[in-house]
């Protein structure tokens, strides 16, 4: 009887274990991904068609919640505050951004068991260095890494047809660039009869005092992202305005503004305004993302097929005050896919990501859509083309983890015949940049700065307000160098030194981590 009871108990235990295992491998709720909108992802018309095919092939049900970039923080914070259940959160917004989510308890770290059990394909393809932006000083992994093939977004671009009209060569120094600005200002280069409606430089969605001037004077990254720190000679991380060349940067930007090289309503200018200026043939150089100038001038070319409008990236200057003869760029790897704290059973989301990288067919389906419908493989097997209108039907919606590896997967083939003027011009500029233009990422791009729980947590940001007001006064010639230095010292005393102490500690902890 005892043996029988034992046997029954053993069988019951085995059945329960089997049931548990079966339950573990049975999906009960769709995997939910929250991603940041890239361009007009959410407006594609054949997403459901691609999604259905992915679900059929992978055997995994899922949902993708696309949040527009301009409402990202607001909507994601509402989701987090409401403890809305989802599995992963897209973080492609810069280095160390996961730290804020982690400190607020919005995300959870990946365990070794998760990574090895559910993401073997990802673990196999990701090199060790790609995990750097995803880890804290203790080695916890807070995100899956993204791989870029093109990191030189901060390279400024220039109207080469205007250079030709002015009889000038491509500028190689700041002085030569200013000669170009002066030529644009004093010459009716667009030929509309008004010599005063053109501007040499438009800084797209960034401060005039950022962009290329940051690399030129401070040696720090100068692309579309704000630059607010530098590593001082004494090993401390300080606000940018404490740099010995900060006034040179500010005064140079102010000089350009006062000379009319930049539109006088620059402070209130939007990207839409800048694009309208491009569409009316009024922009001679731009910064921000390397191809920003193409957005407006695309409309110009469409309206005038005989237009000679042409753009090119500006090669590195040879006379940078900082000694860093490069433009701003990003690292090749960034933290992207974080695991939500509300995810109770993340295996299905992770399994789907892993499925994408199980084969080229899976990757191309998730990234570019259905073969022969949304894209066509070229004869060489290394490139593909997109039929006319394909990008309006599907592109990138279910990519989930951006990992561009053109040695492994086909890359788009861009030609004049199969591309728009904008796409082809951007492609030419990328090739030009890849051919030899140097870029520099921020020294601390990967550092997960987090003011929560530090002495800097409740700073009012009054110091940055003072600096901003001072720069605006400099623009209109109402600020002297002595007044700038006085403002800088005040800002430093208000909160600059506190931020510096926290930044320096966190920077050292990160770079010295095992």
C-alpha positions in Angstrom: 0.0 0.0 0.0 2.8 2.4 0.9 4.5 1.6 -2.4 1.2 2.2 -4.3 0.7 5.5 -2.5 4.3 6.5 -3.3 3.8 5.5 -6.9 0.5 7.5 -7.1 2.2 10.5 -5.6 5.1 10.2 -8.0 2.8 10.0 -11.0 0.8 12.9 -9.7 4.0 14.9 -9.2 5.2 14.0 -12.7 1.9 15.0 -14.2 1.9 18.3 -12.3 5.4 19.0 -13.5 4.4 18.1 -17.1 1.4 20.4 -16.8 3.6 23.2 -15.5 6.1 22.7 -18.3 3.2 22.6 -20.9 1.8 25.8 -19.4 5.2 27.4 -19.6 5.4 26.7 -23.3 1.8 27.8 -24.0 1.3 31.5 -24.8 -1.8 32.9 -23.1 -1.3 36.7 -23.8 0.2 38.5 -26.8 3.8 39.8 -26.4 3.7 43.6 -26.2 6.4 45.8 -27.6 6.5 49.6 -27.1 8.6 51.3 -29.7 9.5 54.8 -30.7 8.1 56.0 -34.0 10.8 56.3 -36.8 9.5 58.7 -39.4 6.0 57.6 -40.2 6.1 54.0 -39.1 2.7 54.2 -37.7 1.2 55.3 -41.0 2.1 52.3 -43.1 -0.9 50.6 -44.7 0.2 46.9 -44.8 1.4 46.4 -41.3 -1.3 43.9 -40.4 -0.4 41.8 -43.5 3.2 41.5 -42.4 2.3 41.0 -38.8 0.0 38.1 -39.7 2.8 36.4 -41.7 5.3 36.8 -38.8 2.8 35.3 -36.3 2.1 32.4 -38.7 5.8 31.7 -39.2 6.9 32.2 -35.6 3.9 30.8 -33.9 3.9 33.8 -31.5 1.1 36.3 -31.0 2.3 39.9 -30.4 1.3 43.6 -30.4 3.4 46.6 -31.3 2.5 49.9 -29.7 4.1 52.7 -31.7 4.5 56.0 -29.9 5.3 59.2 -31.9 8.7 60.7 -31.0 7.3 64.1 -30.0 4.9 62.5 -27.4 7.2 59.7 -26.3 8.1 60.9 -22.8 4.5 61.9 -22.0 2.8 58.7 -23.2 5.4 56.3 -21.9 5.4 57.9 -18.5 1.6 57.6 -18.4 1.9 53.9 -19.3 4.5 53.4 -16.6 2.6 55.3 -13.9 -0.5 53.3 -14.7 1.5 50.1 -14.5 0.3 49.2 -18.0 1.5 45.7 -18.8 4.0 45.4 -21.7 7.1 43.4 -22.3 9.8 45.6 -23.9 10.5 49.3 -24.2 12.4 50.9 -27.0 15.2 53.1 -25.8 16.9 54.5 -28.9 17.5 58.0 -27.5 21.1 58.1 -26.5 23.6 56.5 -24.3 22.7 55.6 -20.7 19.0 56.6 -21.1 18.0 53.3 -19.5 19.4 54.5 -16.1 16.4 56.8 -15.6 13.9 54.1 -16.2 15.9 51.7 -14.0 16.0 54.1 -11.1 12.3 54.7 -11.4 11.6 50.9 -11.3 10.1 51.0 -14.8 12.4 48.3 -16.3 14.1 45.2 -15.0 17.5 43.7 -15.8 17.9 40.8 -18.1 19.1 37.6 -16.3 21.7 35.3 -17.7 19.0 32.6 -17.8 16.7 34.8 -20.0 19.5 35.7 -22.4 20.8 32.1 -22.8 17.4 30.4 -22.8 15.3 32.7 -25.0 17.9 34.7 -27.0 20.6 32.3 -28.2 20.7 33.9 -31.7 21.1 37.4 -30.2 23.8 36.2 -27.8 25.7 34.5 -30.7 25.7 37.6 -33.0 26.4 40.3 -30.4 30.1 41.0 -29.8 31.3 41.7 -26.2 31.8 45.4 -26.9 28.2 45.9 -27.9 27.1 45.2 -24.3 29.0 48.1 -22.9 26.2 50.7 -23.3 23.7 48.2 -21.9 25.4 47.5 -18.5 25.7 49.3 -15.2 28.9 49.3 -13.1 27.9 46.1 -11.4 27.5 44.3 -14.7 23.7 44.1 -14.8 22.4 44.1 -18.4 19.5 46.6 -18.8 19.0 46.5 -22.5 19.7 44.6 -25.7 22.1 46.5 -28.0 21.4 48.2 -31.3 23.9 48.0 -34.1 24.4 50.9 -36.5 26.1 50.9 -39.9 26.2 54.6 -40.2 27.1 56.8 -37.2 28.2 60.0 -38.8 24.9 61.9 -38.4 26.5 65.2 -37.2 28.4 65.9 -40.4 27.3 69.3 -41.7 26.2 69.6 -45.3 26.5 72.4 -47.9 25.0 73.5 -51.2 27.7 72.6 -53.7 25.9 74.3 -56.6 26.0 77.6 -54.6 29.8 77.0 -54.1 30.2 76.7 -57.8 28.1 79.8 -58.5 30.3 81.8 -56.1 33.5 80.4 -57.6 34.5 78.8 -54.4 36.0 75.4 -53.5 34.7 73.2 -50.7 35.7 74.9 -47.4 38.4 73.2 -45.3 38.7 75.8 -42.6 36.3 77.9 -40.5 37.6 81.1 -42.3 36.8 79.6 -45.7 33.3 78.6 -44.5 32.7 82.2 -43.4 33.8 83.4 -46.8 31.1 81.2 -48.2 28.5 82.6 -45.7 29.5 86.1 -46.8 29.1 85.2 -50.4 25.7 83.8 -49.8 24.6 86.9 -47.9 25.8 89.4 -50.5 25.0 87.5 -53.7 21.7 86.6 -55.2 22.8 82.9 -55.5 19.2 81.6 -55.8 18.6 84.0 -58.7 15.2 85.3 -57.6 16.2 88.9 -57.7 16.4 89.3 -53.9 20.0 89.3 -52.6 18.8 89.3 -49.0 16.6 86.3 -48.7 19.4 83.6 -48.5 21.1 82.4 -45.4 24.5 80.8 -45.1 23.6 78.5 -42.2 20.5 76.9 -40.7 21.1 74.8 -37.5 18.2 72.3 -37.7 16.5 71.4 -34.3 19.6 72.3 -32.4 21.3 75.3 -30.8 23.5 77.5 -32.9 26.0 77.0 -30.2 26.0 73.3 -30.6 26.5 71.5 -33.9 29.8 71.8 -35.6 31.0 74.6 -33.4 31.1 72.2 -30.4 33.6 69.9 -32.0 35.6 72.8 -33.5 36.0 74.7 -30.2 35.4 72.1 -27.4 36.3 68.8 -29.0 33.0 67.3 -28.0 30.2 65.8 -30.1 28.2 68.2 -32.2 25.3 66.5 -33.9 21.6 66.9 -33.3 21.8 66.0 -29.7 22.5 68.6 -27.0 26.1 68.6 -25.7 26.3 69.6 -22.1 29.5 68.1 -20.7 33.2 67.8 -21.3 36.1 66.0 -19.6 38.5 68.5 -18.1 42.2 68.2 -18.0 42.0 67.5 -14.3 39.8 64.4 -14.9 36.5 66.0 -13.8 33.4 66.1 -15.9 32.1 69.7 -16.1 29.3 71.6 -17.7 30.2 72.7 -21.2 30.2 76.4 -20.2 33.2 75.8 -17.9 35.4 75.0 -20.9 38.2 77.4 -21.6 36.9 77.9 -25.2 33.3 78.3 -24.3 33.3 82.1 -24.9 35.0 81.7 -28.2 32.2 79.3 -29.3 29.5 81.7 -28.1 31.0 84.8 -29.6 31.5 83.1 -32.9 27.9 82.0 -33.1 26.8 85.5 -32.1 29.1 87.0 -34.8 27.4 84.8 -37.5 24.0 85.9 -36.2 24.9 89.6 -36.2 26.3 89.4 -39.7 23.1 87.9 -41.0 24.6 84.6 -41.9 21.7 83.1 -39.9 18.1 84.1 -40.1 17.2 86.7 -37.5 14.2 84.7 -36.2 16.4 81.7 -35.5 15.3 81.6 -31.8 11.7 80.8 -32.7 12.5 78.8 -35.8 11.0 75.3 -36.1 12.0 72.4 -38.4 8.9 73.2 -40.5 10.1 76.7 -40.9 13.6 75.5 -41.9 12.1 73.1 -44.4 10.0 75.9 -45.9 13.2 77.9 -46.3 14.8 75.0 -48.1 11.8 74.6 -50.4 12.2 78.3 -51.4 15.9 77.9 -52.1 17.2 80.0 -49.2 19.6 77.6 -47.2 23.3 77.4 -47.9 24.4 75.0 -45.2 22.8 73.0 -42.4 23.6 70.9 -39.4 21.7 68.5 -37.3 21.5 65.2 -39.1 23.7 65.0 -42.2 20.8 65.1 -44.7 18.5 67.6 -43.0 18.9 70.1 -45.8 17.3 67.6 -48.2 13.9 67.7 -46.5 13.0 71.2 -47.8 15.0 71.2 -51.0 13.3 68.0 -52.0 10.2 70.1 -52.6 12.2 72.6 -54.5 13.5 70.0 -56.9 10.1 68.4 -57.3 8.6 71.8 -58.3 11.5 72.5 -60.7 12.9 69.5 -62.4 15.6 71.6 -64.0 17.0 72.7 -60.6 20.7 72.4 -60.2 20.3 72.1 -56.4 23.0 69.7 -55.0 24.3 68.9 -51.5 27.4 67.3 -50.1 28.9 66.6 -46.7 31.6 69.1 -45.6 35.0 67.4 -45.1 36.7 67.8 -41.7 38.2 71.2 -41.1 42.0 71.3 -40.6 42.1 74.1 -38.1 39.9 73.1 -35.2 40.8 75.1 -32.0 40.1 72.0 -30.0 42.6 70.0 -32.0 39.8 67.5 -32.8 39.5 67.7 -36.6 36.3 65.7 -36.9 32.5 66.1 -36.8 30.0 64.8 -34.4 29.0 61.2 -34.5 27.4 58.3 -32.5 29.0 55.1 -31.4 28.2 52.0 -33.4 26.4 50.4 -30.5 23.6 51.7 -28.4 21.2 50.4 -25.8 17.8 49.8 -27.3 15.4 47.1 -26.0 14.7 47.3 -22.3 12.6 44.8 -20.4 9.5 46.3 -18.7 9.1 45.8 -15.0 5.5 44.9 -15.7 6.4 42.0 -17.9 5.4 38.9 -15.9 6.3 36.4 -18.7 8.8 38.0 -21.1 9.7 34.7 -22.8 7.4 35.2 -25.8 8.7 38.7 -26.5 12.3 37.5 -26.3 11.5 34.4 -28.3 10.1 36.6 -31.1 13.2 38.8 -31.1 15.3 35.6 -31.2 13.2 34.3 -34.1 13.9 37.4 -36.2 17.6 36.5 -36.1 17.1 32.8 -36.8 17.4 33.3 -40.5 17.8 35.9 -43.3 14.3 35.3 -44.4 13.0 36.1 -40.9 15.1 39.2 -40.6 14.1 40.6 -44.0 10.4 39.9 -43.3 10.5 41.7 -40.0 12.7 44.6 -41.2 11.5 45.2 -44.8 8.3 43.3 -45.3 7.3 40.6 -47.7 9.8 39.5 -50.5 8.7 40.4 -54.1 6.0 42.6 -52.7 7.8 45.1 -50.5 11.3 44.3 -51.6 13.1 42.4 -54.4 16.4 40.6 -53.9 19.1 41.6 -56.4 20.9 39.1 -58.5 24.0 39.4 -56.3 22.1 38.3 -53.3 23.7 41.1 -51.3 21.4 44.0 -52.1 17.7 44.5 -52.6 15.5 47.1 -54.2 12.1 48.3 -53.2 9.3 48.6 -55.8 7.8 52.0 -56.3 5.6 52.9 -53.3 6.7 50.0 -51.2 7.9 52.1 -48.4 4.4 53.6 -48.2 3.1 50.1 -47.5 5.5 48.7 -45.0 8.9 49.3 -43.5 10.5 48.6 -40.2 7.4 48.3 -38.1 8.2 44.9 -36.7 12.0 45.1 -36.7 11.9 45.1 -32.9 15.7 45.1 -32.5 17.6 47.2 -34.9 20.7 45.3 -35.9 22.1 46.3 -39.2 24.8 44.0 -40.5 25.3 44.2 -44.2 28.0 41.5 -44.1 25.2 39.1 -43.1 22.0 40.6 -44.4 21.2 42.3 -47.8 21.4 46.1 -47.9 19.2 48.5 -49.9 20.5 49.2 -53.4 20.1 52.9 -54.2 20.3 54.2 -57.7 19.0 57.3 -59.5 16.6 55.0 -61.4 15.0 53.4 -58.4 15.2 56.2 -55.9 13.8 59.7 -55.2 16.1 62.7 -55.6 16.3 62.9 -51.8 17.1 59.2 -51.2 19.8 59.1 -53.8 21.4 62.4 -52.7 21.4 61.1 -49.1 23.0 57.9 -50.3 25.7 59.7 -52.1 26.4 61.8 -49.0 26.6 58.7 -46.8 29.1 57.1 -49.3 31.1 60.4 -49.2 31.2 60.4 -45.4 32.1 56.7 -45.2 35.0 57.3 -47.7 37.0 59.3 -45.2 35.2 61.9 -43.1 36.1 61.5 -39.4 33.6 61.7 -36.6 33.9 61.8 -32.9 31.3 60.4 -30.4 30.9 62.0 -27.0 33.5 60.8 -24.5 30.8 59.6 -22.1 28.0 58.5 -24.4 27.6 55.2 -22.6 27.7 56.5 -19.1 24.3 56.0 -17.3 24.1 59.3 -15.6 21.3 59.4 -13.1 20.7 62.3 -10.7 18.0 60.3 -8.7 19.2 59.7 -5.2 22.1 62.1 -5.5 22.7 65.6 -4.1 21.9 66.8 -7.6 18.4 65.2 -7.7 16.4 68.3 -6.8 18.4 71.0 -8.6 16.2 73.7 -10.2 18.1 74.0 -13.4 18.5 77.8 -12.7 22.1 77.6 -13.8 21.3 76.4 -17.3 18.6 79.1 -17.5 21.2 81.8 -16.7 23.5 80.4 -19.4 20.7 80.3 -22.0 19.7 83.9 -21.2 23.4 84.9 -21.5 23.7 83.2 -24.9 20.6 85.0 -26.2 22.0 88.3 -25.1 25.3 87.5 -26.8 23.4 86.9 -30.0 22.3 90.5 -30.2 25.5 92.0 -28.9 24.4 92.7 -25.4 26.9 90.6 -23.6 30.6 91.1 -23.1 33.2 88.5 -22.3 33.5 89.8 -18.8 29.8 89.5 -18.3 29.9 86.0 -19.7 32.6 85.0 -17.3 30.6 86.4 -14.4 27.5 84.5 -15.5 29.5 81.3 -15.8 30.9 81.7 -12.3 27.4 82.2 -10.9 26.0 79.2 -12.8 28.9 77.1 -11.4 28.2 78.2 -7.9 24.4 77.6 -8.2 24.5 74.0 -9.3 27.3 73.5 -11.8 29.8 72.2 -9.2 27.2 69.9 -7.7 26.4 68.4 -11.1 30.1 68.1 -11.8 30.7 66.1 -8.7 27.9 63.7 -9.4 28.8 63.3 -13.1 32.5 62.8 -12.2 31.7 60.1 -9.7 29.3 58.2 -12.0 31.7 58.6 -14.9 34.6 57.1 -12.9 32.5 54.3 -11.6 31.5 53.4 -15.1 34.8 53.5 -16.8 36.6 51.8 -13.9 34.0 49.0 -13.6 35.2 45.4 -14.1 
